[in-house]
Amino acid sequence: MKRFFKYTIPSIISMWVFALYTMIDAFFVANYVGENEFSAINISMPVLTSFFAIGILFSIGTQARAGFYLGRGDDQRAKKIFTTSFISLIIVGLLYSLLIFVFLGTTVHFLGAREFTESAVRTYLLAVLPFGVFFMSTYQLEVLTRLDGFPNIAALSVLTAAVTNLILDYVFIVPLGMGVLGAGLATGIAQVVSTLLLLCHFARKRGRLWLVREINPRELKKVLPLGVGDAISEVSIGYTVFLFNTTIYRVLGQEGIIVYTVISYISIFAQVTMTGVAQGLAPLFSYDYGRRETKKIKQSFLGG
């Protein structure tokens, strides 16, 4: 039971904090900018969830494969998988962010932004796009820090980023009056802070995982399929928000979207709590499977 809570509690906290990023932005924008700008952040959410979905796609399989080899005692193979996946994620993340930037106008319209929100959605996305790769990489590093046996460091990095986001939101929006641009920059900079903190952990080589100079692209054939299911689940959250936004705007107009924005934030907390439990147990499952300790897997599954 102690091992169960050691990994699941920090994971749940991390997922809560991830969910809070856009809520913190929305709080300051709603109170100090305007209602249309407030709903613009919710309209932009599918893009942010797509960042996390790509991070999940590369992270879940990496966690499973690297954990398996750590359990087998093959640390070098685990490091190679970690390095290969991390570098691949950076490349894909940069290309994806560039693609959205090139087709930004089409993306804004596709998300359902209309006359009152189009400008705000465009501004918010322009602010977060330069940091898109950090949304993805910080998630992967946080997952692998837990696998490395340091779940508290993973949770601490996410909490530090959340505090950074909160402070910068206030500074950028209230005294400086930067509006949704400031909200986007605050969220993006917070992701950079979290990424750098987690990279420092691996650079110190305190555990069994760190980046090496050797990669093997063939590992991606086994890593990526394992993350598809979780990535689709993450995309579905953004897609659900998109469907509600477009339908509510058509039926109730802009005021309906503002009301739904508040409701959607509450529902997300329930979803990420369940995700946090699942992802907290994942390192234990992969590691114990590598050691062929199936009894421990059953115990963790039952909360023991």
MOMO-V993475 format. One record per backbone hydrogen bond with DSSP energy under -0.5 kcal/mol. NH is the residue of the N-H (numbers start at 1). CO is the residue of the C=O. E is the energy in kcal/mol with one decimal. If there is no record, write none. Layout:
nh->NH co->CO e->E
nh->NH co->CO e->E
//
This chain:
nh->5 co->1 e->-2.2
nh->6 co->2 e->-2.0
nh->7 co->3 e->-1.3
nh->8 co->4 e->-2.4
nh->9 co->5 e->-1.6
nh->11 co->7 e->-1.1
nh->12 co->8 e->-2.8
nh->13 co->9 e->-2.5
nh->14 co->10 e->-2.4
nh->15 co->11 e->-2.2
nh->16 co->12 e->-2.5
nh->17 co->13 e->-2.4
nh->18 co->14 e->-2.5
nh->19 co->15 e->-2.1
nh->20 co->16 e->-1.5
nh->21 co->17 e->-1.0
nh->21 co->18 e->-0.7
nh->23 co->19 e->-0.7
nh->24 co->20 e->-3.1
nh->25 co->21 e->-1.8
nh->26 co->22 e->-2.6
nh->27 co->23 e->-2.5
nh->28 co->24 e->-1.9
nh->29 co->25 e->-2.5
nh->30 co->26 e->-2.9
nh->31 co->27 e->-1.9
nh->32 co->28 e->-2.2
nh->33 co->29 e->-2.2
nh->34 co->29 e->-1.9
nh->38 co->34 e->-1.6
nh->39 co->35 e->-2.3
nh->40 co->36 e->-1.5
nh->41 co->37 e->-1.2
nh->41 co->38 e->-0.5
nh->42 co->38 e->-1.0
nh->43 co->39 e->-2.1
nh->44 co->40 e->-1.7
nh->45 co->41 e->-0.6
nh->45 co->42 e->-1.0
nh->46 co->43 e->-0.5
nh->47 co->44 e->-1.4
nh->48 co->44 e->-1.1
nh->49 co->45 e->-2.7
nh->50 co->46 e->-1.6
nh->51 co->47 e->-1.5
nh->52 co->48 e->-2.0
nh->53 co->49 e->-2.3
nh->54 co->50 e->-2.0
nh->55 co->51 e->-2.0
nh->56 co->52 e->-2.7
nh->57 co->53 e->-2.5
nh->58 co->54 e->-1.6
nh->59 co->55 e->-1.4
nh->60 co->56 e->-2.4
nh->62 co->58 e->-0.7
nh->63 co->59 e->-2.8
nh->64 co->60 e->-2.2
nh->65 co->61 e->-2.9
nh->66 co->62 e->-2.8
nh->67 co->63 e->-2.2
nh->68 co->64 e->-1.9
nh->69 co->65 e->-1.9
nh->70 co->66 e->-2.1
nh->71 co->67 e->-2.2
nh->72 co->68 e->-1.3
nh->73 co->69 e->-0.6
nh->73 co->70 e->-0.8
nh->74 co->69 e->-2.5
nh->75 co->73 e->-1.3
nh->78 co->74 e->-1.6
nh->79 co->75 e->-2.5
nh->80 co->76 e->-2.1
nh->81 co->77 e->-2.1
nh->82 co->78 e->-2.3
nh->83 co->79 e->-2.7
nh->84 co->80 e->-2.6
nh->85 co->81 e->-2.4
nh->86 co->82 e->-2.4
nh->87 co->83 e->-2.4
nh->88 co->84 e->-2.0
nh->89 co->85 e->-2.4
nh->90 co->86 e->-2.0
nh->91 co->87 e->-2.0
nh->92 co->88 e->-2.6
nh->93 co->89 e->-2.9
nh->94 co->90 e->-2.2
nh->95 co->91 e->-2.1
nh->96 co->92 e->-2.6
nh->97 co->93 e->-2.3
nh->98 co->94 e->-2.1
nh->99 co->95 e->-2.1
nh->100 co->96 e->-2.1
nh->101 co->97 e->-2.1
nh->102 co->98 e->-2.4
nh->103 co->99 e->-1.9
nh->104 co->101 e->-1.3
nh->107 co->103 e->-2.4
nh->108 co->104 e->-2.8
nh->109 co->105 e->-2.0
nh->110 co->106 e->-2.5
nh->111 co->107 e->-2.1
nh->112 co->109 e->-1.1
nh->113 co->108 e->-1.6
nh->117 co->114 e->-1.3
nh->118 co->114 e->-3.0
nh->121 co->117 e->-2.8
nh->122 co->118 e->-2.3
nh->123 co->119 e->-2.3
nh->124 co->120 e->-2.5
nh->125 co->121 e->-2.4
nh->126 co->122 e->-2.3
nh->127 co->123 e->-1.4
nh->128 co->124 e->-1.7
nh->129 co->125 e->-2.4
nh->130 co->126 e->-0.6
nh->131 co->128 e->-1.6
nh->132 co->129 e->-1.9
nh->134 co->131 e->-1.0
nh->135 co->131 e->-1.5
nh->136 co->132 e->-1.4
nh->137 co->133 e->-2.6
nh->138 co->134 e->-2.3
nh->139 co->135 e->-0.8
nh->140 co->136 e->-1.8
nh->141 co->137 e->-2.8
nh->142 co->138 e->-1.9
nh->143 co->139 e->-2.2
nh->144 co->140 e->-2.3
nh->145 co->141 e->-1.8
nh->146 co->142 e->-1.5
nh->147 co->143 e->-1.7
nh->148 co->144 e->-1.8
nh->149 co->146 e->-1.7
nh->150 co->145 e->-2.2
nh->154 co->150 e->-1.7
nh->155 co->151 e->-2.2
nh->156 co->152 e->-2.5
nh->157 co->153 e->-2.3
nh->158 co->154 e->-1.6
nh->159 co->155 e->-2.4
nh->160 co->156 e->-2.6
nh->161 co->157 e->-2.0
nh->162 co->158 e->-2.0
nh->163 co->159 e->-2.4
nh->164 co->160 e->-2.3
nh->165 co->161 e->-2.6
nh->166 co->162 e->-2.4
nh->167 co->163 e->-2.6
nh->168 co->164 e->-2.6
nh->169 co->165 e->-2.4
nh->170 co->166 e->-1.9
nh->171 co->167 e->-2.5
nh->172 co->168 e->-3.2
nh->173 co->169 e->-2.4
nh->174 co->170 e->-2.2
nh->175 co->170 e->-0.9
nh->176 co->171 e->-1.8
nh->178 co->172 e->-3.0
nh->181 co->178 e->-1.1
nh->182 co->178 e->-0.8
nh->183 co->179 e->-1.7
nh->184 co->180 e->-2.4
nh->185 co->181 e->-2.3
nh->186 co->182 e->-2.4
nh->187 co->183 e->-2.0
nh->188 co->184 e->-2.3
nh->189 co->185 e->-2.8
nh->190 co->186 e->-1.8
nh->191 co->187 e->-1.4
nh->192 co->188 e->-1.6
nh->193 co->189 e->-2.2
nh->194 co->190 e->-2.2
nh->195 co->191 e->-2.4
nh->196 co->192 e->-2.5
nh->197 co->193 e->-2.1
nh->198 co->194 e->-2.1
nh->199 co->195 e->-2.4
nh->200 co->196 e->-1.9
nh->201 co->197 e->-1.3
nh->202 co->198 e->-1.7
nh->203 co->199 e->-2.5
nh->204 co->200 e->-1.6
nh->205 co->201 e->-0.5
nh->205 co->202 e->-0.8
nh->206 co->201 e->-0.8
nh->219 co->216 e->-2.5
nh->220 co->217 e->-1.5
nh->221 co->218 e->-1.1
nh->222 co->219 e->-1.4
nh->223 co->219 e->-1.8
nh->224 co->220 e->-2.3
nh->226 co->223 e->-0.7
nh->227 co->223 e->-0.6
nh->227 co->224 e->-1.5
nh->228 co->224 e->-0.7
nh->228 co->225 e->-0.7
nh->231 co->227 e->-2.2
nh->232 co->228 e->-2.5
nh->233 co->229 e->-1.8
nh->234 co->230 e->-2.0
nh->235 co->231 e->-2.4
nh->236 co->232 e->-2.3
nh->237 co->233 e->-1.0
nh->237 co->234 e->-0.5
nh->238 co->234 e->-1.3
nh->239 co->235 e->-2.7
nh->240 co->236 e->-2.5
nh->241 co->237 e->-2.0
nh->242 co->238 e->-2.3
nh->243 co->239 e->-2.5
nh->244 co->240 e->-2.4
nh->245 co->241 e->-2.7
nh->246 co->242 e->-2.4
nh->247 co->243 e->-2.3
nh->248 co->244 e->-3.1
nh->249 co->245 e->-2.3
nh->250 co->246 e->-1.6
nh->251 co->247 e->-2.0
nh->252 co->248 e->-3.4
nh->253 co->248 e->-1.2
nh->253 co->249 e->-0.6
nh->256 co->253 e->-0.6
nh->257 co->253 e->-1.1
nh->258 co->254 e->-1.6
nh->259 co->255 e->-1.7
nh->260 co->256 e->-2.4
nh->261 co->257 e->-2.1
nh->262 co->258 e->-1.0
nh->263 co->259 e->-1.6
nh->264 co->260 e->-3.1
nh->265 co->261 e->-1.4
nh->266 co->262 e->-1.2
nh->267 co->263 e->-1.9
nh->268 co->264 e->-1.8
nh->269 co->265 e->-0.9
nh->269 co->266 e->-0.6
nh->270 co->266 e->-0.8
nh->271 co->267 e->-1.5
nh->272 co->268 e->-2.7
nh->273 co->269 e->-1.5
nh->274 co->270 e->-1.4
nh->275 co->271 e->-1.8
nh->276 co->272 e->-2.4
nh->277 co->273 e->-1.7
nh->278 co->274 e->-2.0
nh->279 co->275 e->-2.8
nh->280 co->276 e->-1.8
nh->281 co->277 e->-1.6
nh->282 co->278 e->-1.2
nh->283 co->279 e->-0.7
nh->285 co->281 e->-2.3
nh->286 co->282 e->-2.4
nh->287 co->283 e->-2.3
nh->288 co->284 e->-2.6
nh->289 co->285 e->-2.2
nh->290 co->286 e->-1.9
nh->291 co->287 e->-1.4
nh->292 co->289 e->-1.0
nh->293 co->288 e->-2.8
nh->294 co->292 e->-1.1
nh->296 co->293 e->-0.6
nh->297 co->293 e->-1.2
nh->298 co->294 e->-2.0
nh->299 co->295 e->-2.2
nh->300 co->296 e->-2.6
nh->301 co->297 e->-2.2
nh->302 co->298 e->-1.7
nh->303 co->300 e->-1.2
nh->304 co->299 e->-4.1
//
